[in-house]
Amino acid sequence: MRPALVVTALMCEATPLIDAWGLRPLRRSEVEERFQLFYGDGVYVGVSGIGKLRSAVATSALLAHLRSQDLTPLAINIGIAGCPAGLARLGDLILVHKVRDVATNSRLYPDILIKHHLKELPLDTHDHPVTTPPSEQALVDMECSGFMQAATTLVSPSETAVLKVISDHCDGTRLSPEQVSQHLGAVSDQITAVITSLRSELPAPLQLRTEDIQALDFATSHARLSVTQRIELERAMLATRASGKALPSEFHSILAQPIKSKDQRRIAFAALVAALRGEELP
């Protein structure tokens, strides 16, 4: 199986995983010491510290360190996140399909090419703790955009993954380290299942079929999608093909409707992505 590098922000996020997987500390180099690297059975866990800059530094340093040993690890970010009430329940494990940096409005997309049973949601990375419910229907954290920006300079988006446990509903709740560890420990079996799938089942990078590219081109033109929207739609199409499914009939029926206004474009794009993911149409 492929080796995997897991990056957490806090030691209390890493501890339940270290215990569940029986990992041992590695202290052979300055990098391993600095980021408290642990290892066992092909899985490495390192701790970055809080904030997207620290996450980016740790991810870059640890990936480069492992690649210098002729390893080609997957890059996985795991930790807690908040979200608006109603979007997900406390303790839910979420697989993130889009990461937005709020400060720069840049977006990155982990390619989800494995079968799973987790809820998929977008995530916004903020520069400061979020203590009031945001208007956007997305998870919130302070590290993930830094992780993704660093990881995708060394591995492909299909070799990245982001798993978050809902810890609060952006209401100012402050968790103790013990409570954070309890949240991660409660879903460690689910995390293990996803990482095992990534390590053992991740296929070679997929290519869209000719008819898929034609459908993507038509959707881009007909709905006047932005570059970012086209990328997200392409990722969803790849995930659909990776699961062995054909493009759903709803995808084509949505594009059969006239799309003229800005609101119609927004609604059509959301419906196209939902149809590909097998979600209820908005």
PyRosetta script that sets phi, psi and omega in degrees:
from pyrosetta import init, pose_from_sequence

init()
pose = pose_from_sequence("MRPALVVTALMCEATPLIDAWGLRPLRRSEVEERFQLFYGDGVYVGVSGIGKLRSAVATSALLAHLRSQDLTPLAINIGIAGCPAGLARLGDLILVHKVRDVATNSRLYPDILIKHHLKELPLDTHDHPVTTPPSEQALVDMECSGFMQAATTLVSPSETAVLKVISDHCDGTRLSPEQVSQHLGAVSDQITAVITSLRSELPAPLQLRTEDIQALDFATSHARLSVTQRIELERAMLATRASGKALPSEFHSILAQPIKSKDQRRIAFAALVAALRGEELP")
pose.set_psi(1, 154.3)
pose.set_omega(1, 177.7)
pose.set_phi(2, -65.1)
pose.set_psi(2, 142.2)
pose.set_omega(2, 170.2)
pose.set_phi(3, -67.9)
pose.set_psi(3, 157.6)
pose.set_omega(3, -179.4)
pose.set_phi(4, -135.2)
pose.set_psi(4, 136.4)
pose.set_omega(4, 173.6)
pose.set_phi(5, -107.2)
pose.set_psi(5, 119.9)
pose.set_omega(5, 176.0)
pose.set_phi(6, -103.4)
pose.set_psi(6, 127.1)
pose.set_omega(6, 178.2)
pose.set_phi(7, -113.7)
pose.set_psi(7, 123.9)
pose.set_omega(7, 174.0)
pose.set_phi(8, -115.7)
pose.set_psi(8, 159.2)
pose.set_omega(8, 177.8)
pose.set_phi(9, -81.4)
pose.set_psi(9, -37.3)
pose.set_omega(9, -171.3)
pose.set_phi(10, -120.1)
pose.set_psi(10, 149.5)
pose.set_omega(10, 176.4)
pose.set_phi(11, -64.1)
pose.set_psi(11, -33.2)
pose.set_omega(11, -179.9)
pose.set_phi(12, -70.6)
pose.set_psi(12, -17.9)
pose.set_omega(12, 171.8)
pose.set_phi(13, -80.3)
pose.set_psi(13, -34.1)
pose.set_omega(13, -178.2)
pose.set_phi(14, -77.6)
pose.set_psi(14, -34.0)
pose.set_omega(14, -172.3)
pose.set_phi(15, -55.3)
pose.set_psi(15, -46.5)
pose.set_omega(15, 179.4)
pose.set_phi(16, -61.5)
pose.set_psi(16, -33.0)
pose.set_omega(16, 179.0)
pose.set_phi(17, -73.6)
pose.set_psi(17, -41.9)
pose.set_omega(17, 177.1)
pose.set_phi(18, -59.1)
pose.set_psi(18, -44.4)
pose.set_omega(18, -179.8)
pose.set_phi(19, -67.7)
pose.set_psi(19, -44.2)
pose.set_omega(19, -177.1)
pose.set_phi(20, -64.9)
pose.set_psi(20, -34.1)
pose.set_omega(20, -175.8)
pose.set_phi(21, -99.6)
pose.set_psi(21, -0.8)
pose.set_omega(21, 178.6)
pose.set_phi(22, 62.8)
pose.set_psi(22, 42.8)
pose.set_omega(22, -177.6)
pose.set_phi(23, -81.3)
pose.set_psi(23, 155.0)
pose.set_omega(23, 178.9)
pose.set_phi(24, -121.0)
pose.set_psi(24, 149.9)
pose.set_omega(24, -179.3)
pose.set_phi(25, -70.1)
pose.set_psi(25, 143.6)
pose.set_omega(25, 173.5)
pose.set_phi(26, -111.1)
pose.set_psi(26, 126.9)
pose.set_omega(26, -178.0)
pose.set_phi(27, -136.3)
pose.set_psi(27, 43.5)
pose.set_omega(27, -175.9)
pose.set_phi(28, -89.2)
pose.set_psi(28, -12.3)
pose.set_omega(28, -175.8)
pose.set_phi(29, -148.2)
pose.set_psi(29, 169.4)
pose.set_omega(29, 178.9)
pose.set_phi(30, -63.2)
pose.set_psi(30, -38.4)
pose.set_omega(30, 179.6)
pose.set_phi(31, -63.6)
pose.set_psi(31, -45.7)
pose.set_omega(31, -179.2)
pose.set_phi(32, -65.0)
pose.set_psi(32, -36.3)
pose.set_omega(32, 176.6)
pose.set_phi(33, -68.1)
pose.set_psi(33, -47.8)
pose.set_omega(33, -173.8)
pose.set_phi(34, -60.4)
pose.set_psi(34, -41.5)
pose.set_omega(34, -174.6)
pose.set_phi(35, -107.0)
pose.set_psi(35, 20.2)
pose.set_omega(35, 173.2)
pose.set_phi(36, 46.4)
pose.set_psi(36, 59.2)
pose.set_omega(36, -175.0)
pose.set_phi(37, -79.0)
pose.set_psi(37, 135.5)
pose.set_omega(37, 177.5)
pose.set_phi(38, -122.8)
pose.set_psi(38, 152.5)
pose.set_omega(38, -174.6)
pose.set_phi(39, -145.9)
pose.set_psi(39, 148.7)
pose.set_omega(39, 171.7)
pose.set_phi(40, -178.6)
pose.set_psi(40, 129.5)
pose.set_omega(40, 173.6)
pose.set_phi(41, 51.9)
pose.set_psi(41, 45.3)
pose.set_omega(41, 174.3)
pose.set_phi(42, 84.4)
pose.set_psi(42, 1.2)
pose.set_omega(42, -179.2)
pose.set_phi(43, -115.2)
pose.set_psi(43, 130.4)
pose.set_omega(43, 176.4)
pose.set_phi(44, -112.9)
pose.set_psi(44, 139.6)
pose.set_omega(44, 175.7)
pose.set_phi(45, -127.1)
pose.set_psi(45, 124.2)
pose.set_omega(45, 178.1)
pose.set_phi(46, -125.2)
pose.set_psi(46, 155.2)
pose.set_omega(46, -176.0)
pose.set_phi(47, -114.8)
pose.set_psi(47, 124.2)
pose.set_omega(47, -173.4)
pose.set_phi(48, -93.0)
pose.set_psi(48, -32.6)
pose.set_omega(48, -166.1)
pose.set_phi(49, 98.0)
pose.set_psi(49, 168.2)
pose.set_omega(49, -173.1)
pose.set_phi(50, -80.7)
pose.set_psi(50, 140.3)
pose.set_omega(50, 174.3)
pose.set_phi(51, 107.6)
pose.set_psi(51, 151.3)
pose.set_omega(51, -174.4)
pose.set_phi(52, -68.7)
pose.set_psi(52, -30.8)
pose.set_omega(52, 178.9)
pose.set_phi(53, -67.6)
pose.set_psi(53, -46.5)
pose.set_omega(53, 178.2)
pose.set_phi(54, -62.5)
pose.set_psi(54, -38.8)
pose.set_omega(54, 178.9)
pose.set_phi(55, -63.3)
pose.set_psi(55, -42.2)
pose.set_omega(55, 179.5)
pose.set_phi(56, -64.4)
pose.set_psi(56, -43.1)
pose.set_omega(56, -179.2)
pose.set_phi(57, -63.5)
pose.set_psi(57, -47.5)
pose.set_omega(57, -178.4)
pose.set_phi(58, -63.8)
pose.set_psi(58, -44.0)
pose.set_omega(58, -178.5)
pose.set_phi(59, -62.9)
pose.set_psi(59, -45.8)
pose.set_omega(59, 179.0)
pose.set_phi(60, -61.9)
pose.set_psi(60, -47.5)
pose.set_omega(60, -176.0)
pose.set_phi(61, -65.0)
pose.set_psi(61, -43.7)
pose.set_omega(61, -176.7)
pose.set_phi(62, -71.7)
pose.set_psi(62, -41.3)
pose.set_omega(62, 177.2)
pose.set_phi(63, -63.1)
pose.set_psi(63, -44.7)
pose.set_omega(63, 178.9)
pose.set_phi(64, -62.8)
pose.set_psi(64, -39.2)
pose.set_omega(64, 179.2)
pose.set_phi(65, -62.0)
pose.set_psi(65, -45.3)
pose.set_omega(65, -178.7)
pose.set_phi(66, -71.6)
pose.set_psi(66, -36.8)
pose.set_omega(66, 179.0)
pose.set_phi(67, -68.3)
pose.set_psi(67, -27.0)
pose.set_omega(67, 176.8)
pose.set_phi(68, -68.3)
pose.set_psi(68, -14.9)
pose.set_omega(68, 176.6)
pose.set_phi(69, -100.7)
pose.set_psi(69, 20.6)
pose.set_omega(69, 179.5)
pose.set_phi(70, 62.6)
pose.set_psi(70, 31.3)
pose.set_omega(70, 173.9)
pose.set_phi(71, -102.9)
pose.set_psi(71, 147.2)
pose.set_omega(71, 177.7)
pose.set_phi(72, -123.6)
pose.set_psi(72, 75.3)
pose.set_omega(72, -173.0)
pose.set_phi(73, -78.2)
pose.set_psi(73, 152.7)
pose.set_omega(73, 165.0)
pose.set_phi(74, -72.3)
pose.set_psi(74, 154.6)
pose.set_omega(74, 179.9)
pose.set_phi(75, -117.0)
pose.set_psi(75, 122.6)
pose.set_omega(75, -173.5)
pose.set_phi(76, -132.2)
pose.set_psi(76, 129.3)
pose.set_omega(76, 176.4)
pose.set_phi(77, -103.8)
pose.set_psi(77, 126.9)
pose.set_omega(77, -178.5)
pose.set_phi(78, -131.5)
pose.set_psi(78, 138.7)
pose.set_omega(78, 177.1)
pose.set_phi(79, 172.9)
pose.set_psi(79, -169.4)
pose.set_omega(79, 178.9)
pose.set_phi(80, -92.3)
pose.set_psi(80, 159.4)
pose.set_omega(80, 176.9)
pose.set_phi(81, -153.3)
pose.set_psi(81, 154.8)
pose.set_omega(81, 172.7)
pose.set_phi(82, -97.6)
pose.set_psi(82, 170.9)
pose.set_omega(82, 174.5)
pose.set_phi(83, -163.5)
pose.set_psi(83, 161.0)
pose.set_omega(83, 175.3)
pose.set_phi(84, -62.5)
pose.set_psi(84, 146.4)
pose.set_omega(84, 177.2)
pose.set_phi(85, -59.6)
pose.set_psi(85, 137.3)
pose.set_omega(85, -179.1)
pose.set_phi(86, 98.6)
pose.set_psi(86, -21.3)
pose.set_omega(86, 179.3)
pose.set_phi(87, -78.9)
pose.set_psi(87, -39.2)
pose.set_omega(87, 177.5)
pose.set_phi(88, -158.4)
pose.set_psi(88, 159.4)
pose.set_omega(88, -178.6)
pose.set_phi(89, -88.5)
pose.set_psi(89, 154.0)
pose.set_omega(89, 174.4)
pose.set_phi(90, -58.8)
pose.set_psi(90, 134.3)
pose.set_omega(90, 179.9)
pose.set_phi(91, 90.0)
pose.set_psi(91, -9.7)
pose.set_omega(91, 178.7)
pose.set_phi(92, -66.8)
pose.set_psi(92, 141.1)
pose.set_omega(92, 172.5)
pose.set_phi(93, -95.8)
pose.set_psi(93, 124.7)
pose.set_omega(93, -174.5)
pose.set_phi(94, -117.0)
pose.set_psi(94, 137.7)
pose.set_omega(94, 171.8)
pose.set_phi(95, -99.2)
pose.set_psi(95, 120.6)
pose.set_omega(95, -173.3)
pose.set_phi(96, -85.8)
pose.set_psi(96, 130.5)
pose.set_omega(96, -179.6)
pose.set_phi(97, -108.9)
pose.set_psi(97, -9.4)
pose.set_omega(97, 175.6)
pose.set_phi(98, -149.7)
pose.set_psi(98, 136.9)
pose.set_omega(98, 179.4)
pose.set_phi(99, -122.0)
pose.set_psi(99, 124.9)
pose.set_omega(99, 178.3)
pose.set_phi(100, -117.7)
pose.set_psi(100, 132.8)
pose.set_omega(100, 172.3)
pose.set_phi(101, -88.3)
pose.set_psi(101, 114.5)
pose.set_omega(101, -174.0)
pose.set_phi(102, -64.0)
pose.set_psi(102, -37.6)
pose.set_omega(102, -177.0)
pose.set_phi(103, -65.6)
pose.set_psi(103, -38.2)
pose.set_omega(103, -176.2)
pose.set_phi(104, -107.2)
pose.set_psi(104, -11.3)
pose.set_omega(104, -175.6)
pose.set_phi(105, 61.4)
pose.set_psi(105, 20.1)
pose.set_omega(105, 175.8)
pose.set_phi(106, -80.9)
pose.set_psi(106, 153.0)
pose.set_omega(106, -175.5)
pose.set_phi(107, -129.6)
pose.set_psi(107, 142.9)
pose.set_omega(107, 177.2)
pose.set_phi(108, -134.7)
pose.set_psi(108, 149.6)
pose.set_omega(108, -170.3)
pose.set_phi(109, -129.9)
pose.set_psi(109, 103.9)
pose.set_omega(109, 170.9)
pose.set_phi(110, -64.6)
pose.set_psi(110, 128.8)
pose.set_omega(110, 177.3)
pose.set_phi(111, -78.8)
pose.set_psi(111, 119.0)
pose.set_omega(111, 179.8)
pose.set_phi(112, -98.4)
pose.set_psi(112, 100.7)
pose.set_omega(112, -173.6)
pose.set_phi(113, -115.8)
pose.set_psi(113, 19.8)
pose.set_omega(113, 177.4)
pose.set_phi(114, -118.6)
pose.set_psi(114, 157.1)
pose.set_omega(114, 173.9)
pose.set_phi(115, -79.3)
pose.set_psi(115, 138.4)
pose.set_omega(115, -179.7)
pose.set_phi(116, -157.9)
pose.set_psi(116, 172.4)
pose.set_omega(116, -179.0)
pose.set_phi(117, -120.4)
pose.set_psi(117, 17.4)
pose.set_omega(117, -178.5)
pose.set_phi(118, -88.7)
pose.set_psi(118, 157.0)
pose.set_omega(118, 172.9)
pose.set_phi(119, -74.6)
pose.set_psi(119, 137.8)
pose.set_omega(119, 176.8)
pose.set_phi(120, -105.1)
pose.set_psi(120, 132.6)
pose.set_omega(120, 179.5)
pose.set_phi(121, -144.2)
pose.set_psi(121, 157.9)
pose.set_omega(121, 173.5)
pose.set_phi(122, -80.7)
pose.set_psi(122, 164.3)
pose.set_omega(122, -179.8)
pose.set_phi(123, -136.8)
pose.set_psi(123, 137.7)
pose.set_omega(123, 174.7)
pose.set_phi(124, -108.9)
pose.set_psi(124, 128.5)
pose.set_omega(124, 176.9)
pose.set_phi(125, -97.0)
pose.set_psi(125, 123.0)
pose.set_omega(125, -178.9)
pose.set_phi(126, -106.1)
pose.set_psi(126, 158.7)
pose.set_omega(126, 178.1)
pose.set_phi(127, -84.1)
pose.set_psi(127, -14.7)
pose.set_omega(127, -178.2)
pose.set_phi(128, -136.4)
pose.set_psi(128, 158.0)
pose.set_omega(128, 177.6)
pose.set_phi(129, -57.1)
pose.set_psi(129, 140.9)
pose.set_omega(129, 179.6)
pose.set_phi(130, -99.3)
pose.set_psi(130, 111.7)
pose.set_omega(130, -174.5)
pose.set_phi(131, -113.6)
pose.set_psi(131, 1.1)
pose.set_omega(131, 172.7)
pose.set_phi(132, -130.0)
pose.set_psi(132, 145.8)
pose.set_omega(132, -175.7)
pose.set_phi(133, -58.0)
pose.set_psi(133, 125.7)
pose.set_omega(133, 178.1)
pose.set_phi(134, -76.8)
pose.set_psi(134, 160.2)
pose.set_omega(134, 178.7)
pose.set_phi(135, -76.0)
pose.set_psi(135, -28.5)
pose.set_omega(135, -178.8)
pose.set_phi(136, -73.3)
pose.set_psi(136, 140.5)
pose.set_omega(136, 177.5)
pose.set_phi(137, -87.2)
pose.set_psi(137, 78.4)
pose.set_omega(137, -176.8)
pose.set_phi(138, -152.5)
pose.set_psi(138, 156.4)
pose.set_omega(138, 171.3)
pose.set_phi(139, -68.5)
pose.set_psi(139, 159.7)
pose.set_omega(139, 177.1)
pose.set_phi(140, -131.2)
pose.set_psi(140, 139.9)
pose.set_omega(140, 172.5)
pose.set_phi(141, -151.5)
pose.set_psi(141, -170.4)
pose.set_omega(141, -178.2)
pose.set_phi(142, -126.2)
pose.set_psi(142, 8.4)
pose.set_omega(142, -174.7)
pose.set_phi(143, -125.3)
pose.set_psi(143, -31.0)
pose.set_omega(143, -159.1)
pose.set_phi(144, -64.1)
pose.set_psi(144, -36.5)
pose.set_omega(144, -179.9)
pose.set_phi(145, -64.8)
pose.set_psi(145, -36.3)
pose.set_omega(145, 176.1)
pose.set_phi(146, -65.0)
pose.set_psi(146, -43.0)
pose.set_omega(146, 176.4)
pose.set_phi(147, -57.8)
pose.set_psi(147, -50.3)
pose.set_omega(147, -176.1)
pose.set_phi(148, -65.6)
pose.set_psi(148, -41.3)
pose.set_omega(148, 179.7)
pose.set_phi(149, -61.7)
pose.set_psi(149, -40.6)
pose.set_omega(149, 179.2)
pose.set_phi(150, -73.0)
pose.set_psi(150, -45.3)
pose.set_omega(150, -175.8)
pose.set_phi(151, -61.4)
pose.set_psi(151, -42.4)
pose.set_omega(151, -174.4)
pose.set_phi(152, -77.2)
pose.set_psi(152, -0.7)
pose.set_omega(152, 169.7)
pose.set_phi(153, -83.2)
pose.set_psi(153, -16.2)
pose.set_omega(153, -177.0)
pose.set_phi(154, -120.1)
pose.set_psi(154, -22.6)
pose.set_omega(154, 176.2)
pose.set_phi(155, -133.6)
pose.set_psi(155, 164.5)
pose.set_omega(155, -179.5)
pose.set_phi(156, -79.6)
pose.set_psi(156, 159.7)
pose.set_omega(156, 177.6)
pose.set_phi(157, -56.9)
pose.set_psi(157, -28.7)
pose.set_omega(157, 178.8)
pose.set_phi(158, -73.4)
pose.set_psi(158, -9.9)
pose.set_omega(158, 178.3)
pose.set_phi(159, -104.9)
pose.set_psi(159, 16.3)
pose.set_omega(159, 176.9)
pose.set_phi(160, -119.0)
pose.set_psi(160, 156.9)
pose.set_omega(160, 174.5)
pose.set_phi(161, -154.7)
pose.set_psi(161, 149.7)
pose.set_omega(161, 178.0)
pose.set_phi(162, -130.1)
pose.set_psi(162, 119.7)
pose.set_omega(162, 178.3)
pose.set_phi(163, -119.1)
pose.set_psi(163, 125.8)
pose.set_omega(163, -178.3)
pose.set_phi(164, -128.5)
pose.set_psi(164, 140.1)
pose.set_omega(164, 175.2)
pose.set_phi(165, -103.4)
pose.set_psi(165, 129.0)
pose.set_omega(165, -178.4)
pose.set_phi(166, -71.7)
pose.set_psi(166, 119.1)
pose.set_omega(166, -176.3)
pose.set_phi(167, -106.8)
pose.set_psi(167, -21.4)
pose.set_omega(167, -177.3)
pose.set_phi(168, -162.0)
pose.set_psi(168, 168.4)
pose.set_omega(168, 178.9)
pose.set_phi(169, -110.1)
pose.set_psi(169, 37.3)
pose.set_omega(169, 175.2)
pose.set_phi(170, 57.9)
pose.set_psi(170, 41.7)
pose.set_omega(170, -177.8)
pose.set_phi(171, -113.2)
pose.set_psi(171, 16.5)
pose.set_omega(171, 179.1)
pose.set_phi(172, 86.7)
pose.set_psi(172, 4.0)
pose.set_omega(172, 179.2)
pose.set_phi(173, -61.6)
pose.set_psi(173, 132.3)
pose.set_omega(173, 177.2)
pose.set_phi(174, -111.5)
pose.set_psi(174, 123.4)
pose.set_omega(174, -178.4)
pose.set_phi(175, -97.9)
pose.set_psi(175, 143.5)
pose.set_omega(175, 173.3)
pose.set_phi(176, -77.2)
pose.set_psi(176, 161.1)
pose.set_omega(176, 175.6)
pose.set_phi(177, -55.8)
pose.set_psi(177, -35.7)
pose.set_omega(177, 179.4)
pose.set_phi(178, -65.5)
pose.set_psi(178, -39.4)
pose.set_omega(178, 178.6)
pose.set_phi(179, -67.5)
pose.set_psi(179, -38.3)
pose.set_omega(179, 176.6)
pose.set_phi(180, -60.9)
pose.set_psi(180, -46.5)
pose.set_omega(180, 179.4)
pose.set_phi(181, -61.8)
pose.set_psi(181, -36.7)
pose.set_omega(181, 178.4)
pose.set_phi(182, -63.7)
pose.set_psi(182, -41.0)
pose.set_omega(182, 178.1)
pose.set_phi(183, -60.2)
pose.set_psi(183, -46.8)
pose.set_omega(183, -178.8)
pose.set_phi(184, -69.9)
pose.set_psi(184, -40.0)
pose.set_omega(184, -179.2)
pose.set_phi(185, -63.4)
pose.set_psi(185, -33.5)
pose.set_omega(185, -177.7)
pose.set_phi(186, -67.0)
pose.set_psi(186, -23.5)
pose.set_omega(186, -178.1)
pose.set_phi(187, -116.6)
pose.set_psi(187, 17.0)
pose.set_omega(187, -176.6)
pose.set_phi(188, -61.3)
pose.set_psi(188, -33.3)
pose.set_omega(188, 177.9)
pose.set_phi(189, -65.0)
pose.set_psi(189, -41.2)
pose.set_omega(189, 177.9)
pose.set_phi(190, -65.6)
pose.set_psi(190, -41.2)
pose.set_omega(190, 177.9)
pose.set_phi(191, -61.9)
pose.set_psi(191, -44.0)
pose.set_omega(191, 179.1)
pose.set_phi(192, -58.9)
pose.set_psi(192, -42.2)
pose.set_omega(192, -178.8)
pose.set_phi(193, -62.8)
pose.set_psi(193, -42.9)
pose.set_omega(193, -179.6)
pose.set_phi(194, -66.4)
pose.set_psi(194, -45.1)
pose.set_omega(194, -179.0)
pose.set_phi(195, -64.8)
pose.set_psi(195, -38.4)
pose.set_omega(195, 177.1)
pose.set_phi(196, -62.2)
pose.set_psi(196, -41.8)
pose.set_omega(196, 177.8)
pose.set_phi(197, -63.0)
pose.set_psi(197, -44.5)
pose.set_omega(197, 179.1)
pose.set_phi(198, -60.7)
pose.set_psi(198, -43.8)
pose.set_omega(198, -175.9)
pose.set_phi(199, -71.2)
pose.set_psi(199, -33.8)
pose.set_omega(199, -172.2)
pose.set_phi(200, -104.8)
pose.set_psi(200, -24.7)
pose.set_omega(200, -171.4)
pose.set_phi(201, -114.8)
pose.set_psi(201, -5.2)
pose.set_omega(201, -176.8)
pose.set_phi(202, -62.1)
pose.set_psi(202, 118.1)
pose.set_omega(202, -177.4)
pose.set_phi(203, -78.6)
pose.set_psi(203, 171.1)
pose.set_omega(203, 172.1)
pose.set_phi(204, -62.2)
pose.set_psi(204, 153.1)
pose.set_omega(204, -179.0)
pose.set_phi(205, -50.9)
pose.set_psi(205, 130.1)
pose.set_omega(205, -177.8)
pose.set_phi(206, -83.9)
pose.set_psi(206, 156.4)
pose.set_omega(206, 172.5)
pose.set_phi(207, -119.5)
pose.set_psi(207, 138.3)
pose.set_omega(207, 176.6)
pose.set_phi(208, -68.3)
pose.set_psi(208, 146.7)
pose.set_omega(208, 176.1)
pose.set_phi(209, -72.6)
pose.set_psi(209, 165.5)
pose.set_omega(209, -179.6)
pose.set_phi(210, -58.3)
pose.set_psi(210, -43.1)
pose.set_omega(210, -179.3)
pose.set_phi(211, -68.1)
pose.set_psi(211, -28.9)
pose.set_omega(211, 176.9)
pose.set_phi(212, -67.7)
pose.set_psi(212, -43.9)
pose.set_omega(212, -179.8)
pose.set_phi(213, -63.5)
pose.set_psi(213, -39.4)
pose.set_omega(213, 177.5)
pose.set_phi(214, -63.0)
pose.set_psi(214, -42.4)
pose.set_omega(214, 178.6)
pose.set_phi(215, -65.6)
pose.set_psi(215, -38.6)
pose.set_omega(215, 178.5)
pose.set_phi(216, -65.9)
pose.set_psi(216, -42.9)
pose.set_omega(216, 178.6)
pose.set_phi(217, -62.4)
pose.set_psi(217, -42.6)
pose.set_omega(217, -179.9)
pose.set_phi(218, -65.3)
pose.set_psi(218, -43.4)
pose.set_omega(218, 179.2)
pose.set_phi(219, -60.9)
pose.set_psi(219, -41.6)
pose.set_omega(219, -179.7)
pose.set_phi(220, -62.4)
pose.set_psi(220, -43.5)
pose.set_omega(220, -179.0)
pose.set_phi(221, -73.0)
pose.set_psi(221, -48.2)
pose.set_omega(221, -174.5)
pose.set_phi(222, -66.1)
pose.set_psi(222, -42.1)
pose.set_omega(222, -178.4)
pose.set_phi(223, -95.7)
pose.set_psi(223, 0.5)
pose.set_omega(223, 179.8)
pose.set_phi(224, 50.8)
pose.set_psi(224, 56.4)
pose.set_omega(224, -177.5)
pose.set_phi(225, -73.9)
pose.set_psi(225, 148.8)
pose.set_omega(225, 173.8)
pose.set_phi(226, -76.1)
pose.set_psi(226, 169.7)
pose.set_omega(226, 177.8)
pose.set_phi(227, -59.5)
pose.set_psi(227, -43.3)
pose.set_omega(227, 180.0)
pose.set_phi(228, -63.6)
pose.set_psi(228, -42.8)
pose.set_omega(228, 179.0)
pose.set_phi(229, -64.7)
pose.set_psi(229, -38.6)
pose.set_omega(229, 178.1)
pose.set_phi(230, -62.9)
pose.set_psi(230, -41.8)
pose.set_omega(230, 179.1)
pose.set_phi(231, -61.2)
pose.set_psi(231, -45.2)
pose.set_omega(231, -178.8)
pose.set_phi(232, -64.8)
pose.set_psi(232, -38.8)
pose.set_omega(232, 178.8)
pose.set_phi(233, -66.4)
pose.set_psi(233, -39.6)
pose.set_omega(233, 178.1)
pose.set_phi(234, -63.8)
pose.set_psi(234, -41.2)
pose.set_omega(234, 177.8)
pose.set_phi(235, -60.3)
pose.set_psi(235, -42.5)
pose.set_omega(235, -179.7)
pose.set_phi(236, -65.8)
pose.set_psi(236, -37.3)
pose.set_omega(236, 177.6)
pose.set_phi(237, -65.4)
pose.set_psi(237, -41.5)
pose.set_omega(237, 178.4)
pose.set_phi(238, -62.9)
pose.set_psi(238, -41.2)
pose.set_omega(238, 179.0)
pose.set_phi(239, -64.3)
pose.set_psi(239, -37.4)
pose.set_omega(239, 177.8)
pose.set_phi(240, -63.5)
pose.set_psi(240, -46.0)
pose.set_omega(240, 179.5)
pose.set_phi(241, -66.6)
pose.set_psi(241, -35.7)
pose.set_omega(241, -179.7)
pose.set_phi(242, -64.2)
pose.set_psi(242, -29.6)
pose.set_omega(242, 179.1)
pose.set_phi(243, -84.8)
pose.set_psi(243, 3.2)
pose.set_omega(243, 177.2)
pose.set_phi(244, 82.6)
pose.set_psi(244, 13.7)
pose.set_omega(244, -177.2)
pose.set_phi(245, -99.6)
pose.set_psi(245, 155.4)
pose.set_omega(245, 172.4)
pose.set_phi(246, -86.0)
pose.set_psi(246, 164.1)
pose.set_omega(246, 174.9)
pose.set_phi(247, -62.2)
pose.set_psi(247, 130.7)
pose.set_omega(247, -176.2)
pose.set_phi(248, -67.5)
pose.set_psi(248, 152.6)
pose.set_omega(248, -179.8)
pose.set_phi(249, -61.5)
pose.set_psi(249, -30.6)
pose.set_omega(249, 179.7)
pose.set_phi(250, -61.1)
pose.set_psi(250, -30.9)
pose.set_omega(250, -179.8)
pose.set_phi(251, -58.8)
pose.set_psi(251, -45.5)
pose.set_omega(251, -178.0)
pose.set_phi(252, -75.0)
pose.set_psi(252, -34.3)
pose.set_omega(252, -179.3)
pose.set_phi(253, -68.4)
pose.set_psi(253, -33.2)
pose.set_omega(253, 177.0)
pose.set_phi(254, -63.1)
pose.set_psi(254, -40.7)
pose.set_omega(254, -178.4)
pose.set_phi(255, -77.0)
pose.set_psi(255, -10.0)
pose.set_omega(255, 177.1)
pose.set_phi(256, -78.9)
pose.set_psi(256, -12.5)
pose.set_omega(256, -178.9)
pose.set_phi(257, -89.8)
pose.set_psi(257, 148.3)
pose.set_omega(257, 175.6)
pose.set_phi(258, -65.8)
pose.set_psi(258, 137.4)
pose.set_omega(258, -179.7)
pose.set_phi(259, -130.1)
pose.set_psi(259, 106.4)
pose.set_omega(259, -173.7)
pose.set_phi(260, -121.7)
pose.set_psi(260, -45.7)
pose.set_omega(260, -175.5)
pose.set_phi(261, -85.3)
pose.set_psi(261, 166.8)
pose.set_omega(261, 177.8)
pose.set_phi(262, -62.3)
pose.set_psi(262, -40.8)
pose.set_omega(262, 179.0)
pose.set_phi(263, -65.1)
pose.set_psi(263, -39.7)
pose.set_omega(263, 178.1)
pose.set_phi(264, -64.2)
pose.set_psi(264, -38.1)
pose.set_omega(264, 177.7)
pose.set_phi(265, -64.3)
pose.set_psi(265, -43.8)
pose.set_omega(265, 179.6)
pose.set_phi(266, -62.9)
pose.set_psi(266, -44.7)
pose.set_omega(266, -179.0)
pose.set_phi(267, -66.9)
pose.set_psi(267, -41.4)
pose.set_omega(267, -179.4)
pose.set_phi(268, -64.7)
pose.set_psi(268, -42.3)
pose.set_omega(268, 179.4)
pose.set_phi(269, -61.9)
pose.set_psi(269, -46.9)
pose.set_omega(269, 179.3)
pose.set_phi(270, -60.6)
pose.set_psi(270, -37.9)
pose.set_omega(270, -179.8)
pose.set_phi(271, -69.9)
pose.set_psi(271, -38.1)
pose.set_omega(271, 178.5)
pose.set_phi(272, -62.8)
pose.set_psi(272, -46.0)
pose.set_omega(272, 179.8)
pose.set_phi(273, -65.2)
pose.set_psi(273, -42.6)
pose.set_omega(273, 179.7)
pose.set_phi(274, -62.6)
pose.set_psi(274, -40.2)
pose.set_omega(274, -179.9)
pose.set_phi(275, -63.2)
pose.set_psi(275, -41.9)
pose.set_omega(275, 179.0)
pose.set_phi(276, -66.6)
pose.set_psi(276, -33.3)
pose.set_omega(276, -178.5)
pose.set_phi(277, -87.5)
pose.set_psi(277, -1.9)
pose.set_omega(277, 179.4)
pose.set_phi(278, 74.1)
pose.set_psi(278, 21.9)
pose.set_omega(278, -179.6)
pose.set_phi(279, -93.7)
pose.set_psi(279, 165.6)
pose.set_omega(279, 177.5)
pose.set_phi(280, -66.1)
pose.set_psi(280, 133.1)
pose.set_omega(280, -177.5)
pose.set_phi(281, -68.3)
pose.set_psi(281, 139.6)
pose.set_omega(281, -179.5)
pose.set_phi(282, -70.8)
pose.dump_pdb("model.pdb")
